[in-house]
Amino acid sequence: MVPLFNFRVEANQFCDLDEDFLGLGESIQRYGVLQPILVRPKLRDNGEGERESRGEFELVSGHRRYAACKKLGYSSVPSLVMSLDDQKAFEIALAENLQSRSLSPIEEAEAFKSYVTNFGRGSVSRLARKIGKSEAYVSHRLLLLGLPKALTDKISRRLLDPSIATELIWLKSEKSQVELARAVSDFHLSFRQIRDIIHLIRTEDTSVDKAVEMILQTREDKMVAHRSSEPTREQSISEDPWPAYQDTTNDDSQSQEILGHATLVVRTSLAGLDILLEKTNQSEIYAVLTKERQNIHGVLDDLIRAKISFRKRENTSLRSG
């Protein structure tokens, strides 16, 4: 047990201690601290060129548990004391915050930058291994810091997806980056459309507005073409596309026909959902439709497998006959 008043929480510990710890506090009150926090001795210069511990400790891992115990008025907390250098302590603290998702993408990027600045450019590979991320993940986070403040603020507030923001890096003009970010929000552009817009801007030297207009027109043309290929309600009523299926001379062949029509119905449903996904700009509705599309796609896969099974049975029957 280490007394709470002997702790120092340094600025590089990345943890917002104003977070609501009510649930954690109730758990600690009921069961105690089940996992000790990790601390390291706080070393000070003794005036003779050497550094020594004076009974103070720096918190490395377990910030939420520490804050909850402090809020509950505890005088001490179970602790694991380890002698760690700055680099190792930084890695452990950062990994904990990444796992608990307590950092915004920009806070992650700033922590990564601090690590690279303090421990060398070659440390990107080491950092990626230590925190369980790819080198590309670390590098892309670092790239976010090159965006205008207006965009980094949006990323911090979760108003701009960091993967989309990374694509904006390819635009050299800050004005173009901001304009395209606004278009992403206004027109609910897909990731592929964003890449197509950036490609147009870079290869044809066109403006953001013009490139966005071209991509939106392409999207509208596809939707119009799809609508024009669908039968009207009157056609659907007057022309019955479904056969009676009364011939029972070959059950497997008939089953294939029925499954073929069922597959067509499901494919039509998928096409309809795709149109709705293109039109919606509400994230919650988009998530619901995407989930249902995955479910319908599973039904389509089952129908295709069933059709293949009946086809194999029919071929086997023909060979044996």
C-alpha positions as CSV (number, residue, x, y, z in Angstrom):
1,M,0.0,0.0,0.0
2,V,1.4,3.4,-1.0
3,P,-0.1,6.6,0.6
4,L,-2.1,8.6,-1.9
5,F,-0.4,11.9,-0.7
6,N,2.9,10.5,-1.9
7,F,1.8,10.4,-5.6
8,R,2.6,12.8,-8.3
9,V,0.5,12.6,-11.5
10,E,2.7,14.1,-14.3
11,A,1.5,16.0,-17.3
12,N,2.5,13.1,-19.6
13,Q,0.1,10.7,-18.1
14,F,-2.7,11.6,-20.6
15,C,-5.6,10.9,-18.2
16,D,-8.6,13.2,-17.7
17,L,-9.3,12.9,-14.0
18,D,-12.6,14.8,-14.3
19,E,-14.2,11.8,-15.9
20,D,-17.2,10.3,-14.1
21,F,-16.0,7.4,-11.8
22,L,-19.3,6.7,-10.1
23,G,-19.5,3.1,-11.3
24,L,-15.9,2.3,-10.6
25,G,-16.1,4.0,-7.2
26,E,-19.1,1.8,-6.3
27,S,-17.2,-1.3,-7.3
28,I,-14.2,-0.3,-5.2
29,Q,-16.4,0.4,-2.2
30,R,-17.9,-3.0,-2.5
31,Y,-15.0,-5.2,-3.5
32,G,-11.9,-3.1,-2.9
33,V,-9.2,-2.5,-5.5
34,L,-8.9,-5.8,-7.3
35,Q,-5.8,-4.9,-9.4
36,P,-3.0,-2.8,-7.9
37,I,-2.0,0.4,-9.7
38,L,1.6,0.6,-11.2
39,V,3.9,3.3,-9.9
40,R,7.6,4.1,-10.1
41,P,9.9,5.9,-7.6
42,K,10.1,9.6,-8.2
43,L,13.9,10.3,-8.5
44,R,15.4,13.7,-7.5
45,D,18.9,15.1,-7.8
46,N,20.7,14.8,-4.5
47,G,23.1,17.6,-5.2
48,E,26.0,15.3,-5.8
49,G,25.2,14.4,-9.4
50,E,23.2,11.4,-8.5
51,R,19.4,10.8,-8.5
52,E,17.7,9.1,-5.6
53,S,14.2,8.3,-4.3
54,R,12.8,10.4,-1.5
55,G,9.7,8.3,-0.9
56,E,7.6,9.9,-3.6
57,F,6.1,7.9,-6.5
58,E,4.9,8.7,-10.1
59,L,1.8,7.1,-11.3
60,V,2.3,5.0,-14.5
61,S,-0.8,2.8,-14.9
62,G,-4.2,2.7,-13.1
63,H,-5.2,6.4,-13.4
64,R,-9.0,5.7,-13.1
65,R,-8.5,3.5,-10.0
66,Y,-6.2,6.1,-8.5
67,A,-8.7,8.9,-9.2
68,A,-11.6,6.8,-7.8
69,C,-9.8,6.0,-4.6
70,K,-8.9,9.7,-4.2
71,K,-12.5,10.7,-4.7
72,L,-13.6,8.1,-2.1
73,G,-11.2,9.7,0.4
74,Y,-8.9,6.7,0.7
75,S,-5.5,7.4,2.3
76,S,-3.7,4.7,0.5
77,V,-4.1,2.4,-2.5
78,P,-2.6,-1.1,-3.4
79,S,0.4,-0.5,-5.6
80,L,3.0,-2.3,-7.6
81,V,6.3,-0.4,-7.5
82,M,8.7,-0.9,-10.4
83,S,11.8,1.0,-11.5
84,L,11.0,2.1,-15.0
85,D,12.9,4.5,-17.3
86,D,11.0,7.3,-19.0
87,Q,10.5,5.4,-22.2
88,K,9.1,2.2,-20.6
89,A,6.8,4.3,-18.4
90,F,5.6,6.3,-21.3
91,E,4.8,3.1,-23.3
92,I,2.8,1.5,-20.5
93,A,0.8,4.6,-19.7
94,L,0.0,5.1,-23.4
95,A,-1.0,1.5,-23.9
96,E,-3.4,1.7,-21.0
97,N,-5.1,4.8,-22.3
98,L,-5.4,3.3,-25.8
99,Q,-7.0,0.2,-24.4
100,S,-9.5,2.2,-22.4
101,R,-10.2,4.5,-25.3
102,S,-9.8,7.5,-23.2
103,L,-7.9,9.5,-25.8
104,S,-9.2,11.3,-28.8
105,P,-7.4,10.6,-32.2
106,I,-5.6,14.0,-31.9
107,E,-4.5,13.2,-28.3
108,E,-3.2,9.9,-29.5
109,A,-1.3,11.7,-32.3
110,E,0.2,14.2,-29.9
111,A,1.3,11.4,-27.5
112,F,2.9,9.6,-30.5
113,K,4.6,12.8,-31.5
114,S,6.0,13.3,-28.0
115,Y,7.3,9.7,-28.0
116,V,9.0,10.1,-31.4
117,T,10.4,13.5,-30.4
118,N,11.9,12.1,-27.1
119,F,13.1,8.7,-28.3
120,G,14.0,9.1,-31.9
121,R,12.3,8.6,-35.3
122,G,13.2,4.9,-35.4
123,S,11.0,4.5,-32.3
124,V,7.8,4.4,-34.5
125,S,8.3,0.7,-35.0
126,R,9.0,0.0,-31.4
127,L,6.0,2.1,-30.3
128,A,3.7,0.2,-32.7
129,R,4.8,-3.1,-31.2
130,K,4.5,-1.9,-27.6
131,I,0.9,-0.6,-28.0
132,G,-0.3,-3.4,-30.3
133,K,-0.9,-1.2,-33.3
134,S,0.6,-1.3,-36.9
135,E,3.3,1.1,-38.0
136,A,0.8,2.5,-40.5
137,Y,-1.7,3.3,-37.7
138,V,1.0,5.3,-35.8
139,S,2.2,7.0,-38.9
140,H,-1.4,8.0,-40.0
141,R,-2.1,9.4,-36.6
142,L,1.0,11.5,-36.8
143,L,-0.1,12.8,-40.2
144,L,-3.3,14.2,-38.6
145,L,-1.2,16.8,-36.8
146,G,-0.4,18.4,-40.2
147,L,-4.1,19.3,-40.8
148,P,-5.5,22.8,-40.1
149,K,-6.7,23.5,-36.5
150,A,-10.3,23.7,-37.7
151,L,-10.1,20.0,-38.8
152,T,-8.1,18.7,-35.8
153,D,-10.7,20.3,-33.6
154,K,-13.4,18.4,-35.5
155,I,-11.5,15.2,-35.2
156,S,-11.1,15.7,-31.4
157,R,-14.9,16.2,-31.1
158,R,-15.6,13.1,-33.1
159,L,-17.1,15.2,-35.9
160,L,-14.6,14.0,-38.6
161,D,-13.5,10.4,-39.0
162,P,-9.7,10.1,-38.6
163,S,-9.5,7.7,-41.6
164,I,-11.2,10.3,-43.8
165,A,-9.1,13.1,-42.4
166,T,-6.0,11.1,-43.3
167,E,-7.1,11.1,-47.0
168,L,-7.3,14.9,-46.8
169,I,-3.6,15.1,-46.3
170,W,-3.2,14.4,-50.0
171,L,-4.5,17.9,-50.7
172,K,-1.7,20.4,-50.3
173,S,-4.0,23.4,-49.8
174,E,-5.4,23.9,-46.3
175,K,-8.4,25.7,-47.9
176,S,-9.1,22.6,-50.1
177,Q,-8.8,20.3,-47.1
178,V,-11.4,22.4,-45.1
179,E,-13.7,22.6,-48.1
180,L,-13.7,18.9,-48.8
181,A,-14.2,18.1,-45.1
182,R,-17.3,20.3,-45.2
183,A,-18.5,18.5,-48.4
184,V,-18.1,15.2,-46.6
185,S,-20.4,16.3,-43.9
186,D,-22.9,18.1,-46.2
187,F,-23.3,15.3,-48.8
188,H,-22.4,12.2,-46.7
189,L,-19.7,11.2,-49.1
190,S,-18.5,7.6,-49.1
191,F,-14.8,6.7,-48.6
192,R,-14.5,5.8,-52.3
193,Q,-16.1,9.0,-53.4
194,I,-13.7,11.0,-51.3
195,R,-10.8,9.3,-53.0
196,D,-12.3,9.9,-56.4
197,I,-12.7,13.6,-55.6
198,I,-9.1,13.9,-54.4
199,H,-7.9,12.1,-57.6
200,L,-9.8,14.6,-59.7
201,I,-8.4,17.6,-57.8
202,R,-4.8,16.3,-58.1
203,T,-4.8,15.0,-61.7
204,E,-7.1,17.5,-63.4
205,D,-6.3,20.6,-61.3
206,T,-9.9,21.3,-60.6
207,S,-11.5,23.0,-57.6
208,V,-13.0,21.1,-54.7
209,D,-16.5,22.4,-55.6
210,K,-16.2,21.2,-59.2
211,A,-14.8,17.8,-58.3
212,V,-17.6,17.3,-55.7
213,E,-20.2,18.3,-58.2
214,M,-18.8,15.8,-60.8
215,I,-18.9,12.9,-58.3
216,L,-22.4,13.8,-57.0
217,Q,-23.6,14.0,-60.7
218,T,-22.1,10.5,-61.3
219,R,-23.9,9.2,-58.2
220,E,-27.2,10.7,-59.3
221,D,-26.9,9.3,-62.8
222,K,-26.4,5.8,-61.4
223,M,-29.5,6.2,-59.2
224,V,-31.6,7.4,-62.1
225,A,-30.4,4.6,-64.3
226,H,-31.3,2.1,-61.6
227,R,-34.7,3.6,-61.1
228,S,-35.4,3.6,-64.9
229,S,-34.5,-0.1,-65.1
230,E,-37.1,-1.1,-62.4
231,P,-40.6,-2.0,-63.6
232,T,-43.4,0.4,-62.7
233,R,-46.2,-0.5,-60.3
234,E,-48.6,-0.8,-63.2
235,Q,-46.2,-3.2,-65.1
236,S,-45.7,-5.3,-62.0
237,I,-49.5,-5.7,-61.6
238,S,-50.3,-6.4,-65.3
239,E,-47.3,-8.7,-65.9
240,D,-47.1,-11.6,-63.5
241,P,-43.4,-12.6,-63.5
242,W,-44.0,-15.7,-61.4
243,P,-44.9,-19.0,-63.1
244,A,-47.5,-21.4,-61.6
245,Y,-44.9,-24.1,-60.8
246,Q,-47.5,-26.9,-61.3
247,D,-45.3,-29.2,-63.3
248,T,-44.0,-31.8,-60.8
249,T,-42.1,-34.0,-63.4
250,N,-38.7,-32.7,-62.0
251,D,-38.8,-31.5,-58.5
252,D,-35.1,-30.5,-58.3
253,S,-35.3,-28.5,-61.6
254,Q,-38.5,-26.7,-60.3
255,S,-36.7,-26.0,-57.0
256,Q,-33.9,-24.4,-58.8
257,E,-36.3,-22.1,-60.7
258,I,-38.1,-21.1,-57.4
259,L,-34.7,-20.4,-55.7
260,G,-33.6,-18.4,-58.7
261,H,-36.7,-16.1,-58.4
262,A,-36.1,-15.9,-54.6
263,T,-32.5,-14.9,-55.3
264,L,-33.8,-12.1,-57.7
265,V,-36.2,-10.8,-55.0
266,V,-33.4,-10.6,-52.4
267,R,-31.0,-8.9,-54.9
268,T,-33.7,-6.4,-55.6
269,S,-34.0,-5.7,-51.9
270,L,-30.2,-5.2,-51.6
271,A,-30.3,-2.7,-54.6
272,G,-33.1,-0.8,-52.9
273,L,-31.1,-0.6,-49.6
274,D,-28.1,0.6,-51.5
275,I,-30.1,3.5,-52.9
276,L,-31.3,4.5,-49.4
277,L,-27.8,4.3,-48.1
278,E,-26.6,6.7,-50.8
279,K,-29.4,9.1,-49.8
280,T,-29.3,9.1,-46.0
281,N,-27.2,11.6,-44.1
282,Q,-28.2,10.4,-40.6
283,S,-25.5,8.3,-39.0
284,E,-28.0,6.2,-36.9
285,I,-30.2,5.4,-39.9
286,Y,-27.1,4.6,-41.9
287,A,-25.9,2.1,-39.2
288,V,-29.3,0.4,-39.1
289,L,-29.6,0.1,-42.9
290,T,-26.0,-1.2,-43.1
291,K,-26.7,-3.9,-40.5
292,E,-29.9,-5.0,-42.2
293,R,-28.0,-5.1,-45.5
294,Q,-25.5,-7.5,-44.0
295,N,-28.4,-9.7,-42.8
296,I,-30.1,-9.7,-46.2
297,H,-26.7,-10.5,-47.8
298,G,-26.5,-13.6,-45.5
299,V,-30.0,-14.7,-46.7
300,L,-28.8,-14.3,-50.3
301,D,-25.7,-16.4,-49.6
302,D,-28.0,-19.2,-48.2
303,L,-30.2,-19.1,-51.2
304,I,-27.3,-19.4,-53.6
305,R,-25.9,-22.3,-51.6
306,A,-29.3,-24.0,-51.7
307,K,-29.6,-23.5,-55.5
308,I,-26.1,-25.0,-56.0
309,S,-27.1,-28.0,-53.9
310,F,-30.3,-28.6,-55.9
311,R,-28.3,-28.3,-59.2
312,K,-25.8,-30.9,-58.0
313,R,-28.7,-33.2,-57.0
314,E,-30.3,-32.8,-60.5
315,N,-27.0,-33.5,-62.3
316,T,-26.4,-36.6,-60.2
317,S,-30.0,-37.8,-61.0
318,L,-29.5,-37.3,-64.7
319,R,-26.2,-39.2,-64.7
320,S,-27.7,-42.1,-62.7
321,G,-30.8,-42.2,-65.0
